[in-house]
């Protein structure tokens, strides 16, 4: 095969977790090209352009663990013993102990084992093995080595030790019974008080309505991660500038306590801004740039009032807790306010977050940096309020947040996290049934090697933020904790390959943080799934995801009884049209119009009509649908089908509640389709607001259907 990797290049790739072959969605075996493998290795900091570089890289990979006294991170499961290897100058004595999160100290026992010495960089090194005991408490600890002779690298005498639960203990509501909820893209939701974009007050009102009127247990909301602070603002909530912090566009300005302290001029100015913001609700597109310009001015107005007393103390405590990560993000925002984006066009001394230029900028523009820290504090406060209101209204879980798979290639994380993110590649997905050209999500992936070297702190901090004040977390493309599809810059999705991650570490940390938060974890495990992924998720107590339209056994509709127990099941998802649109082949019409089909439209339409016909027949065979039933009755019947599954969590999509037919996102497109910019609308395409949602005639039948009523 042309450009196939040599055996030694393949050996090097596999040593770094880079796949050299895979099976595609049609069951065909694919060999990854040597060019793609070299590009992906380069993104991992491994030069492999010729045979000499390949040989040098293989030798370096073999020596690298011996250069370290301790590996950077050790992840262990509670109740299991774990072996730790220590490398020291040959013949040197060594002792190892754990410094626990609570301040305690535990010595580790050395195992009776001998391995040959190894000469690295001219020094003979020995290897000792120690045992992490099985009774260490859960948490973030530290291993410390005491070596009698000077090691090769003194900085490697300590290691992050993470002790994780064997499996996540499900929150009581999910452990004891089925829970039913709502899925919503918050920015689509309008109300008389919103400024062109649904906000956290709208989320609280949506949740309390769903709880009070329909006994809903949760609202699963789109990722609320921060976008750019300056236009043009990225519309996709799945392409944020950072996943650790939240988008201030979702703030309800009028709910900020300091509004009460505005003087008469300030109150008039805020009223004018609010009126202009509410006027944006009249449009048939979501105008984020216009909404943010108004909200940003209003927030600056309120910020300038200042904080006093307990509020000032709470803000100071928040800033101290969030530390350098918050300061760095707020500084990035302040620089973007002044110099625009992308940051690659900033003055050179501002492109290095650790450089003196950035430090000087933060000091000179302290008030602007403070504004962005303050907005994040407000967001934490309002999000906590939403969760309180949701649970007070009767929700057993409340708000379930969504964690996007990655970040913008020139966003705050790309600037602030340095080489923790890989360069020269983007994340995507290989071709599959619904995206036959594959997908490029334009996101830089985590470098697995650097994550380990950083003690997984960036991953932990991100997960903690999303879990705070929530009942759960949905992890978009949880397959990315096992492997991600890396696409070399300039290539197509078909030019990519899989890069493997330490799923034991990533899943363990996710389980640990979720258990501490008392939250449920839902893994979006759709698409091309690596072997054993779903079994591993079940083993760790994580829920998977089932979408009715994707549940087939060959050409046969999968019976509801065969769905998974640990699962969130729904009829549709945000990457498909709402159910009414799917039934009327909206997805085929859009892909034809945009040139995304790889077979004639007549064939595509016939295939989809046949599949939908088989689903209708399955519904009719169980008495869930009358022959010839209309679209609305079919939508309700599909949700009755879900009620016959054993799935612990069931959800109805908010667009289905109001009869919307348009997809909010068409994968594989950018400007060709108004992705993420369509407000919630009724069957006629006209925008609706919260009052219309409350009065929708489909709401009660859909929630009743999920309960089997």
C-alpha positions as CSV (number, residue, x, y, z in Angstrom):
1,X,0.0,0.0,0.0
2,X,1.4,3.4,-0.9
3,X,2.8,5.4,2.0
4,X,2.2,2.6,4.5
5,X,4.3,3.0,7.7
6,X,7.5,1.0,8.0
7,X,7.5,-1.6,10.8
8,X,9.8,0.7,13.0
9,X,7.6,3.8,12.4
10,X,4.6,1.6,13.4
11,X,6.4,0.5,16.5
12,X,7.2,4.1,17.5
13,X,3.6,5.1,16.8
14,X,2.2,2.4,19.0
15,X,4.6,3.2,21.8
16,X,3.1,6.7,21.9
17,X,-0.5,5.5,21.6
18,X,-1.0,6.4,18.0
19,X,-3.0,3.9,16.0
20,X,-1.6,2.6,12.7
21,X,-4.8,0.9,11.6
22,X,-8.5,0.8,12.4
23,X,-11.8,-0.5,11.2
24,X,-14.2,2.0,9.6
25,X,-18.0,2.3,10.0
26,X,-18.5,-0.1,7.1
27,X,-16.3,-2.7,8.6
28,X,-13.4,-2.1,6.3
29,X,-9.8,-2.4,7.5
30,X,-7.9,0.9,7.0
31,X,-4.1,1.4,7.3
32,X,-3.1,4.9,8.4
33,X,-0.7,6.6,6.1
34,X,2.9,7.2,7.2
35,X,2.4,10.9,6.5
36,X,-0.5,11.1,8.9
37,X,1.4,9.1,11.6
38,X,4.4,11.4,11.3
39,X,2.2,14.5,11.6
40,X,0.5,13.1,14.7
41,X,3.8,12.1,16.3
42,X,5.1,15.6,15.6
43,X,2.1,17.0,17.6
44,X,3.3,14.8,20.5
45,X,6.7,16.3,20.3
46,X,8.2,13.3,18.6
47,X,10.3,13.8,15.4
48,X,10.0,11.0,13.0
49,X,10.7,12.4,9.5
50,X,13.3,9.8,8.5
51,X,14.6,6.5,9.6
52,X,17.4,8.0,11.8
53,X,14.8,10.1,13.7
54,X,12.6,7.1,14.2
55,X,15.4,5.1,15.7
56,X,16.4,7.9,18.0
57,X,12.8,8.4,19.1
58,X,12.4,4.7,19.9
59,X,15.6,4.7,22.0
60,X,14.5,7.9,23.8
61,X,11.1,6.4,24.6
62,X,12.8,3.4,26.2
63,X,15.1,5.6,28.3
64,X,12.5,8.2,29.4
65,X,11.0,6.4,32.4
66,X,14.4,5.7,33.8
67,X,15.4,9.4,33.8
68,X,12.6,10.0,36.3
69,X,12.8,9.0,39.9
70,X,9.0,8.8,40.1
71,X,6.5,8.9,37.3
72,X,4.6,12.2,37.2
73,X,1.2,10.8,38.2
74,X,0.0,7.7,39.8
75,X,-3.7,6.9,39.8
76,X,-5.0,4.1,42.0
77,X,-8.4,2.7,42.8
78,X,-9.5,2.5,46.4
79,X,-9.4,-1.0,47.7
80,X,-6.7,-2.1,45.3
81,X,-3.0,-2.2,45.7
82,X,-0.9,-0.4,43.1
83,X,2.8,-0.9,42.3
84,X,5.0,2.2,41.9
85,X,8.4,2.0,40.2
86,X,11.3,4.2,41.5
87,X,14.5,4.8,39.5
88,X,17.7,5.8,41.4
89,X,21.4,5.6,40.9
90,X,22.4,2.0,41.1
91,X,23.1,0.8,44.6
92,X,21.5,3.9,46.2
93,X,19.0,3.5,49.1
94,X,15.5,4.9,48.6
95,X,12.4,5.4,50.7
96,X,8.9,6.4,49.6
97,X,6.0,7.9,51.5
98,X,2.6,9.4,50.7
99,X,1.6,12.9,51.9
100,X,-2.1,12.7,52.2
101,X,-4.6,15.4,51.3
102,X,-5.6,15.8,55.0
103,X,-2.0,16.3,56.1
104,X,-1.3,12.7,57.1
105,X,1.7,10.7,56.1
106,X,2.0,7.0,55.1
107,X,5.2,5.1,54.4
108,X,5.1,2.7,51.4
109,X,6.5,-0.8,51.6
110,X,9.2,-1.7,49.2
111,X,8.7,-5.0,47.3
112,X,11.3,-7.7,47.1
113,X,12.1,-7.5,43.4
114,X,15.3,-7.3,41.3
115,X,15.7,-6.1,37.8
116,X,19.0,-5.4,35.9
117,X,20.5,-2.0,36.1
118,X,20.2,0.2,33.0
119,X,22.8,2.8,31.8
120,X,21.2,6.1,30.8
121,X,23.1,9.2,29.9
122,X,26.3,7.5,31.2
123,X,24.8,6.7,34.6
124,X,23.9,3.2,35.9
125,X,20.4,3.3,37.3
126,X,18.5,0.8,39.4
127,X,14.8,0.2,39.7
128,X,12.9,-0.4,43.0
129,X,9.2,-1.3,43.4
130,X,6.9,0.0,46.1
131,X,3.3,-0.8,46.9
132,X,0.6,1.8,47.3
133,X,-1.6,0.3,50.1
134,X,-5.2,-0.5,49.4
135,X,-6.6,1.5,52.4
136,X,-5.5,5.0,51.4
137,X,-8.4,7.5,51.5
138,X,-9.9,8.9,48.4
139,X,-8.4,12.2,47.2
140,X,-5.4,14.0,45.8
141,X,-2.2,13.1,47.6
142,X,1.5,13.3,46.9
143,X,4.3,10.7,46.7
144,X,7.7,11.7,47.9
145,X,10.9,9.8,47.4
146,X,14.0,10.1,49.6
147,X,17.1,9.0,47.8
148,X,20.5,8.6,49.3
149,X,22.3,9.6,46.1
150,X,21.5,12.5,43.8
151,X,19.0,11.3,41.1
152,X,19.3,12.3,37.4
153,X,16.5,14.8,37.7
154,X,15.8,16.1,41.2
155,X,12.5,17.6,40.1
156,X,11.1,14.1,39.7
157,X,11.3,13.2,43.4
158,X,7.6,13.9,43.9
159,X,4.6,12.6,42.1
160,X,0.8,13.3,42.2
161,X,-1.1,10.4,43.7
162,X,-4.8,10.2,43.0
163,X,-6.9,7.6,44.8
164,X,-10.3,7.1,43.1
165,X,-13.4,5.1,43.8
166,X,-13.8,1.7,42.3
167,X,-17.0,3.0,40.8
168,X,-19.3,6.0,41.1
169,X,-22.0,5.7,43.7
170,X,-25.1,6.8,41.9
171,X,-27.1,9.7,43.5
172,X,-30.0,8.3,45.4
173,X,-32.7,9.3,42.9
174,X,-31.0,7.5,40.0
175,X,-30.0,4.5,42.2
176,X,-33.5,3.9,43.5
177,X,-35.7,4.7,40.6
178,X,-36.1,6.0,37.0
179,X,-35.7,9.8,36.6
180,X,-37.3,11.8,33.8
181,X,-36.2,15.2,32.5
182,X,-35.8,17.8,29.8
183,X,-33.0,18.5,27.4
184,X,-32.6,22.2,26.4
185,X,-30.2,24.5,24.5
186,X,-30.5,27.4,26.9
187,X,-29.6,30.2,24.4
188,X,-32.7,29.2,22.3
189,X,-35.1,29.9,25.2
190,X,-36.6,33.4,25.2
191,X,-38.7,35.2,27.8
192,X,-40.0,38.7,28.4
193,X,-36.9,39.4,30.5
194,X,-34.1,37.9,28.3
195,X,-31.9,40.0,26.1
196,X,-32.0,38.1,22.8
197,X,-30.4,35.0,24.4
198,X,-31.8,32.6,27.0
199,X,-30.1,33.3,30.4
200,X,-29.8,31.7,33.9
201,X,-33.1,33.3,35.1
202,X,-34.8,31.6,32.1
203,X,-33.1,28.3,33.0
204,X,-34.4,28.6,36.6
205,X,-37.9,29.4,35.3
206,X,-37.8,26.5,32.8
207,X,-36.7,24.1,35.5
208,X,-39.3,25.2,38.1
209,X,-42.0,24.9,35.4
210,X,-40.9,21.4,34.4
211,X,-40.7,20.3,38.0
212,X,-44.0,21.8,39.2
213,X,-46.1,21.1,36.1
214,X,-44.6,17.7,35.0
215,X,-42.7,16.4,38.0
216,X,-39.4,16.5,36.0
217,X,-36.3,15.4,37.8
218,X,-33.7,17.3,35.8
219,X,-32.9,19.7,33.0
220,X,-29.9,18.7,30.8
221,X,-28.5,22.0,29.4
222,X,-26.0,22.7,26.7
223,X,-22.4,23.5,27.6
224,X,-22.4,26.9,29.3
225,X,-18.6,27.3,28.8
226,X,-17.2,30.8,28.1
227,X,-17.0,32.1,24.6
228,X,-14.9,35.0,23.3
229,X,-15.3,38.3,25.1
230,X,-15.2,40.2,21.9
231,X,-17.0,39.8,18.5
232,X,-17.4,37.7,16.5
233,X,-18.6,35.4,19.2
234,X,-18.5,31.7,18.3
235,X,-22.0,30.4,18.1
236,X,-21.3,26.8,19.0
237,X,-21.5,26.0,22.7
238,X,-19.3,23.0,21.8
239,X,-16.4,25.2,20.6
240,X,-15.7,27.3,23.7
241,X,-12.7,29.4,24.5
242,X,-12.3,27.5,27.8
243,X,-14.2,24.7,29.5
244,X,-13.2,25.8,33.0
245,X,-15.2,29.1,33.1
246,X,-18.7,30.1,32.1
247,X,-20.1,32.4,29.4
248,X,-21.2,35.7,31.0
249,X,-23.7,36.1,28.2
250,X,-25.9,33.9,30.3
251,X,-26.0,36.3,33.3
252,X,-29.4,38.0,34.1
253,X,-28.1,41.5,34.8
254,X,-31.2,42.6,36.7
255,X,-30.5,39.8,39.3
256,X,-27.1,41.1,40.3
257,X,-27.6,42.6,43.8
258,X,-25.4,45.7,43.1
259,X,-28.1,46.9,40.6
260,X,-29.9,48.2,43.6
261,X,-27.0,50.5,44.3
262,X,-27.1,52.3,40.9
263,X,-27.8,56.0,41.0
264,X,-30.7,57.5,39.0
265,X,-28.5,58.0,35.9
266,X,-27.3,54.4,36.1
267,X,-30.8,53.1,36.5
268,X,-31.9,55.0,33.4
269,X,-29.0,53.7,31.4
270,X,-29.6,50.1,32.5
271,X,-33.3,50.4,31.6
272,X,-32.4,51.6,28.1
273,X,-29.9,48.8,27.6
274,X,-32.5,46.3,28.8
275,X,-35.1,47.6,26.4
276,X,-32.7,47.3,23.5
277,X,-31.7,43.8,24.7
278,X,-35.3,42.6,24.9
279,X,-36.0,44.0,21.4
280,X,-33.5,41.4,20.1
281,X,-36.1,38.7,20.9
282,X,-38.1,39.8,17.9
283,X,-35.6,38.4,15.4
284,X,-35.5,35.0,13.8
285,X,-31.8,34.5,14.5
286,X,-29.9,34.6,17.8
287,X,-27.7,37.7,17.6
288,X,-25.0,37.0,20.2
289,X,-22.7,39.8,19.2
290,X,-25.4,42.4,19.7
291,X,-26.7,40.9,22.9
292,X,-23.2,40.7,24.4
293,X,-22.4,44.3,23.5
294,X,-25.5,45.5,25.5
295,X,-25.0,43.1,28.4
296,X,-21.2,43.9,28.6
297,X,-22.0,47.6,28.9
298,X,-24.6,46.9,31.5
299,X,-22.3,44.7,33.5
300,X,-19.5,47.3,33.5
301,X,-22.0,49.8,34.7
302,X,-22.9,47.6,37.7
303,X,-19.3,46.5,38.3
304,X,-18.3,50.1,38.8
305,X,-20.7,50.4,41.7
306,X,-18.2,48.3,43.7
307,X,-18.6,45.7,46.5
308,X,-18.9,46.1,50.2
309,X,-19.1,44.0,53.3
310,X,-19.9,40.3,53.0
311,X,-20.2,40.6,49.2
312,X,-16.6,41.9,48.9
313,X,-15.4,39.2,51.3
314,X,-17.1,36.5,49.2
315,X,-15.6,37.8,46.0
316,X,-12.1,37.9,47.5
317,X,-12.6,34.3,48.7
318,X,-13.7,33.2,45.3
319,X,-10.6,34.8,43.6
320,X,-8.3,33.1,46.2
321,X,-9.9,29.7,45.6
322,X,-9.8,29.8,41.8
323,X,-6.2,31.2,42.0
324,X,-3.9,31.4,39.0
325,X,-6.4,29.8,36.6
326,X,-9.0,32.5,37.1
327,X,-6.4,35.3,37.0
328,X,-5.0,34.0,33.7
329,X,-8.4,33.7,32.1
330,X,-9.4,37.1,33.2
331,X,-6.2,38.6,31.9
332,X,-6.7,36.9,28.5
333,X,-10.1,38.4,28.4
334,X,-8.8,41.9,29.2
335,X,-6.1,41.7,26.6
336,X,-8.7,40.5,24.0
337,X,-10.8,43.5,25.0
338,X,-8.0,45.8,24.0
339,X,-6.3,44.0,21.1
340,X,-9.0,41.8,19.7
341,X,-8.6,38.2,18.6
342,X,-6.9,36.0,17.7
343,X,-4.2,36.2,20.3
344,X,-1.7,35.1,17.7
345,X,-2.0,38.7,16.3
346,X,-1.3,40.3,19.7
347,X,2.0,42.1,20.4
348,X,4.7,39.4,20.9
349,X,5.2,40.1,24.6
350,X,1.5,39.4,25.2
351,X,1.4,36.0,23.5
352,X,3.3,34.3,26.4
353,X,1.1,34.0,29.4
354,X,4.1,33.5,31.7
355,X,6.1,36.4,30.3
356,X,6.8,39.8,31.9
357,X,4.7,41.6,29.3
358,X,1.5,39.9,30.5
359,X,2.4,40.5,34.1
360,X,2.9,44.2,33.3
361,X,-0.4,44.3,31.4
362,X,-2.4,42.8,34.3
363,X,-1.0,45.3,36.7
364,X,-1.7,48.3,34.4
365,X,-5.2,47.1,33.6
366,X,-6.1,45.7,37.0
367,X,-9.7,47.0,36.9
368,X,-10.4,45.4,33.5
369,X,-9.0,42.0,34.8
370,X,-11.1,42.4,37.9
371,X,-14.3,42.9,35.8
372,X,-13.8,39.5,34.2
373,X,-13.1,37.8,37.5
374,X,-16.2,39.5,38.9
375,X,-18.4,38.2,36.1
376,X,-17.2,34.6,36.8
377,X,-18.1,35.1,40.4
378,X,-21.6,36.3,39.5
379,X,-22.0,33.3,37.2
380,X,-21.1,30.9,40.0
381,X,-23.6,32.7,42.3
382,X,-26.4,32.6,39.7
383,X,-25.8,29.0,38.8
384,X,-26.0,28.0,42.4
385,X,-29.3,29.9,42.6
386,X,-30.6,28.0,39.6
387,X,-29.8,24.7,41.2
388,X,-31.4,25.8,44.5
389,X,-34.6,26.8,42.8
390,X,-34.7,23.7,40.7
391,X,-34.4,21.3,43.7
392,X,-36.8,23.5,45.8
393,X,-39.4,23.1,43.0
394,X,-39.1,19.3,43.4
395,X,-36.4,18.2,41.0
396,X,-34.4,15.3,42.5
397,X,-31.3,16.1,40.4
398,X,-31.8,19.6,39.2
399,X,-29.5,21.0,36.5
400,X,-27.3,18.5,34.6
401,X,-24.4,20.3,32.8
402,X,-22.7,19.4,29.6
403,X,-19.0,19.2,29.1
404,X,-17.8,19.9,25.6
405,X,-15.1,17.7,24.0
406,X,-12.7,20.5,23.4
407,X,-11.9,24.2,23.0
408,X,-11.3,26.8,20.3
409,X,-7.9,26.6,18.6
410,X,-7.0,30.2,19.4
411,X,-9.1,30.6,22.6
412,X,-8.1,31.3,26.3
413,X,-7.1,27.7,26.9
414,X,-5.0,27.5,23.8
415,X,-3.2,30.6,25.1
416,X,-3.1,29.7,28.8
417,X,-2.5,26.0,28.9
418,X,0.6,25.9,26.7
419,X,1.7,22.6,25.4
420,X,-0.9,20.7,27.4
421,X,-2.8,21.0,24.1
422,X,-1.3,19.5,21.0
423,X,-0.4,21.8,18.1
424,X,-0.6,21.0,14.4
425,X,-3.7,18.7,14.7
426,X,-7.4,19.1,15.4
427,X,-10.0,16.8,16.9
428,X,-12.8,15.3,14.9
429,X,-14.5,12.0,13.9
430,X,-13.9,9.6,11.1
431,X,-16.6,9.1,8.4
432,X,-19.8,7.4,9.7
433,X,-23.4,6.8,8.6
434,X,-24.7,10.3,9.5
435,X,-21.5,12.2,8.5
436,X,-20.1,10.4,5.6
437,X,-17.3,12.8,5.0
438,X,-16.2,12.7,8.6
439,X,-16.1,15.7,11.0
440,X,-13.4,18.2,11.9
441,X,-14.3,20.0,15.1
442,X,-11.3,22.4,14.8
443,X,-10.3,21.8,18.4
444,X,-6.8,21.1,19.7
445,X,-6.7,17.9,21.8
446,X,-5.1,17.3,25.2
447,X,-1.6,15.9,24.9
448,X,-1.8,12.7,27.0
449,X,1.8,12.9,28.0
450,X,1.6,16.5,29.2
451,X,-1.6,15.8,31.1
452,X,0.2,13.2,33.1
453,X,3.2,15.5,33.7
454,X,0.9,18.2,35.0
455,X,-0.7,15.7,37.4
456,X,-4.0,16.0,35.4
457,X,-4.6,19.3,37.2
458,X,-6.1,21.1,34.1
459,X,-8.5,18.2,33.6
460,X,-9.5,18.1,37.3
461,X,-10.1,21.9,37.5
462,X,-12.3,21.8,34.4
463,X,-14.4,18.9,35.7
464,X,-14.8,20.5,39.1
465,X,-16.1,23.7,37.6
466,X,-18.8,21.9,35.6
467,X,-19.8,19.7,38.5
468,X,-20.2,22.6,41.0
469,X,-23.8,23.2,42.0
470,X,-25.2,20.6,39.7
471,X,-26.9,17.2,39.8
472,X,-24.8,15.7,37.1
473,X,-22.6,16.1,34.1
474,X,-23.0,14.8,30.5
475,X,-19.6,14.3,29.0
476,X,-19.8,15.0,25.2
477,X,-17.9,12.3,23.2
478,X,-16.8,10.4,26.3
479,X,-14.9,8.2,23.9
480,X,-12.3,11.0,24.0
481,X,-11.3,9.8,27.4
482,X,-10.3,6.5,25.7
483,X,-9.1,7.7,22.3
484,X,-9.6,10.8,20.0
485,X,-9.5,11.1,16.3
486,X,-6.6,13.5,15.5
487,X,-6.5,15.2,12.1
488,X,-3.3,16.7,10.8
489,X,-3.7,20.4,10.0
490,X,-4.5,20.8,6.3
491,X,-5.9,17.2,6.1
492,X,-9.4,15.9,5.8
493,X,-11.1,13.9,8.5
494,X,-10.3,10.8,6.5
495,X,-6.6,11.6,6.9
496,X,-6.7,11.2,10.7
497,X,-6.0,8.5,13.2
498,X,-6.8,7.6,16.8
499,X,-4.6,8.6,19.6
500,X,-5.1,6.7,22.9
501,X,-5.4,8.2,26.4
502,X,-4.9,6.8,29.8
503,X,-8.6,6.0,30.4
504,X,-7.9,4.6,33.9
505,X,-6.6,8.0,35.0
506,X,-9.2,10.2,33.2
507,X,-12.2,8.1,34.2
508,X,-10.8,7.6,37.7
509,X,-10.5,11.4,38.2
510,X,-14.0,12.0,36.7
511,X,-15.5,9.4,39.1
512,X,-13.7,10.9,42.1
513,X,-14.8,14.4,41.4
514,X,-18.4,13.3,40.6
515,X,-18.6,11.3,43.8
516,X,-17.4,14.3,45.8
517,X,-20.1,16.4,44.1
518,X,-22.8,13.8,44.6
519,X,-23.5,13.9,40.9
520,X,-24.4,11.5,38.1
521,X,-22.2,11.1,35.1
522,X,-23.6,10.5,31.6
523,X,-21.2,9.6,28.9
524,X,-22.2,10.4,25.3
525,X,-21.0,7.2,23.7
526,X,-22.5,7.4,20.3
527,X,-20.8,6.9,16.9
528,X,-17.8,4.7,16.3
529,X,-17.2,3.2,19.7
530,X,-13.9,1.5,20.6
531,X,-14.1,-2.1,21.9
532,X,-15.1,-2.5,25.5
533,X,-15.9,1.2,26.1
534,X,-19.4,0.6,27.1
535,X,-18.4,-2.2,29.4
536,X,-15.9,0.0,31.1
537,X,-18.4,2.8,31.6
538,X,-20.8,0.3,33.2
539,X,-18.0,-1.1,35.4
540,X,-17.2,2.4,36.7
541,X,-20.9,3.4,37.4
542,X,-21.2,5.8,34.5
543,X,-24.3,6.0,32.3
544,X,-24.2,5.7,28.6
545,X,-26.4,7.3,26.0
546,X,-29.0,5.8,23.7
547,X,-30.8,7.7,20.9
548,X,-33.8,5.8,19.6
549,X,-33.0,6.5,15.9
550,X,-29.5,4.9,16.4
551,X,-30.8,1.7,18.1
552,X,-30.7,-1.1,15.6
553,X,-29.8,-4.8,15.5
554,X,-28.8,-5.0,11.8
555,X,-31.9,-4.0,9.9
556,X,-34.2,-4.7,12.9
557,X,-35.4,-2.0,15.4
558,X,-33.8,-2.9,18.7
559,X,-36.6,-3.8,21.2
560,X,-36.8,-1.4,24.2
561,X,-36.2,-4.1,26.7
562,X,-32.6,-4.6,25.3
563,X,-31.6,-1.0,26.1
564,X,-29.0,-0.5,28.8
565,X,-30.0,0.0,32.4
566,X,-27.2,2.6,33.2
567,X,-28.2,4.9,30.4
568,X,-29.8,8.2,29.4
569,X,-32.2,7.4,26.6
570,X,-34.0,9.9,24.4
571,X,-35.6,9.9,20.9
572,X,-33.3,12.6,19.4
573,X,-30.2,14.7,20.1
574,X,-29.0,18.2,19.2
575,X,-27.1,16.9,16.2
576,X,-30.3,15.6,14.6
577,X,-33.5,17.4,13.8
578,X,-36.2,17.5,16.4
579,X,-38.4,14.4,16.1
580,X,-41.1,16.0,14.0
581,X,-38.4,17.1,11.6
582,X,-36.7,13.7,11.5
583,X,-40.1,12.1,10.7
584,X,-40.5,14.5,7.7
585,X,-36.9,13.8,6.5
586,X,-35.6,17.3,7.4
587,X,-32.1,15.8,7.8
588,X,-32.1,14.5,4.3
589,X,-33.4,17.7,2.8
590,X,-30.7,19.8,4.6
591,X,-27.8,17.5,3.7
592,X,-29.0,17.4,0.0
593,X,-29.1,21.2,0.0
594,X,-25.7,21.5,1.5
595,X,-24.0,18.8,-0.7
596,X,-23.3,16.5,2.2
597,X,-24.7,13.3,0.8
598,X,-22.4,10.6,-0.7
599,X,-25.2,8.8,-2.5
600,X,-28.1,10.0,-4.7
601,X,-30.8,11.8,-2.7
602,X,-33.5,9.5,-4.0
603,X,-31.5,6.6,-2.5
604,X,-30.9,8.4,0.8
605,X,-34.6,9.3,1.1
606,X,-35.7,5.8,0.3
607,X,-33.3,4.4,3.0
608,X,-34.5,6.8,5.6
609,X,-38.2,6.3,4.7
610,X,-37.7,2.6,5.0
611,X,-36.0,2.9,8.4
612,X,-38.8,5.2,9.7
613,X,-41.4,2.8,8.4
614,X,-39.8,0.0,10.3
615,X,-39.9,2.1,13.5
616,X,-43.5,2.9,12.9
617,X,-44.3,-0.7,12.4
618,X,-42.6,-1.6,15.7
619,X,-44.6,1.0,17.5
620,X,-47.8,-0.3,15.9
621,X,-47.0,-3.9,16.8
622,X,-46.9,-2.9,20.5
623,X,-50.1,-0.9,20.3
624,X,-48.3,2.4,20.9
625,X,-49.3,3.9,17.6
626,X,-52.4,3.7,15.4
627,X,-51.9,3.0,11.7
628,X,-51.9,6.3,9.7
629,X,-51.2,8.4,12.8
630,X,-50.0,12.0,12.3
631,X,-46.6,13.4,13.2
632,X,-47.5,14.6,16.7
633,X,-49.0,11.2,17.7
634,X,-45.9,9.5,16.3
635,X,-43.7,11.8,18.4
636,X,-45.6,10.9,21.5
637,X,-45.6,7.1,20.6
638,X,-41.8,7.2,20.3
639,X,-41.5,8.5,23.8
640,X,-43.9,5.7,25.0
641,X,-41.4,3.3,23.4
642,X,-38.6,4.8,25.7
643,X,-40.8,4.1,28.7
644,X,-40.6,0.4,28.0
645,X,-36.8,0.5,28.3
646,X,-34.9,-0.2,31.6
647,X,-32.9,3.0,31.2
648,X,-32.4,4.9,34.5
649,X,-32.8,8.3,32.8
650,X,-35.2,9.4,30.1
651,X,-35.4,12.8,28.5
652,X,-37.5,14.7,26.2
653,X,-36.0,17.4,24.0
654,X,-37.4,20.9,24.5
655,X,-37.8,21.4,20.7
656,X,-40.1,18.3,20.7
657,X,-42.2,19.9,23.4
658,X,-43.0,22.9,21.2
659,X,-43.1,21.0,17.8
660,X,-40.0,22.6,16.3
661,X,-38.8,20.9,13.2
662,X,-35.4,22.5,12.5
663,X,-32.1,21.1,13.6
664,X,-30.1,23.4,15.8
665,X,-26.9,22.0,14.3
666,X,-25.9,20.3,11.1
667,X,-22.6,18.5,11.6
668,X,-20.0,19.0,9.0
669,X,-21.1,22.6,8.2
670,X,-20.1,26.0,9.4
671,X,-21.6,29.1,7.7
672,X,-23.6,27.0,5.2
673,X,-26.3,26.4,7.9
674,X,-27.3,28.7,10.8
675,X,-25.9,26.3,13.3
676,X,-26.6,27.2,17.0
677,X,-28.3,30.5,15.9
678,X,-32.0,29.4,15.6
679,X,-34.3,30.4,18.5
680,X,-36.8,27.9,19.7
681,X,-39.8,27.8,17.3
682,X,-43.1,26.1,16.8
683,X,-44.2,23.9,13.9
684,X,-44.7,27.0,11.8
685,X,-41.1,28.2,12.3
686,X,-42.1,31.2,14.3
687,X,-40.1,31.8,17.5
688,X,-41.7,30.9,20.8
689,X,-41.0,32.0,24.4
690,X,-41.3,30.6,27.9
691,X,-45.0,31.3,28.1
692,X,-45.5,29.4,24.8
693,X,-43.5,26.5,26.2
694,X,-45.7,26.4,29.4
695,X,-48.8,26.3,27.2
696,X,-47.7,23.8,24.6
697,X,-50.3,21.0,24.2
698,X,-47.5,18.5,23.6
699,X,-45.8,19.0,27.0
700,X,-48.1,16.9,29.1
701,X,-48.5,14.0,26.6
702,X,-44.7,13.7,26.2
703,X,-43.9,13.7,29.9
704,X,-46.8,11.3,30.5
705,X,-45.4,9.1,27.7
706,X,-42.0,8.8,29.3
707,X,-43.7,7.7,32.5
708,X,-45.7,5.1,30.7
709,X,-49.0,6.8,31.5
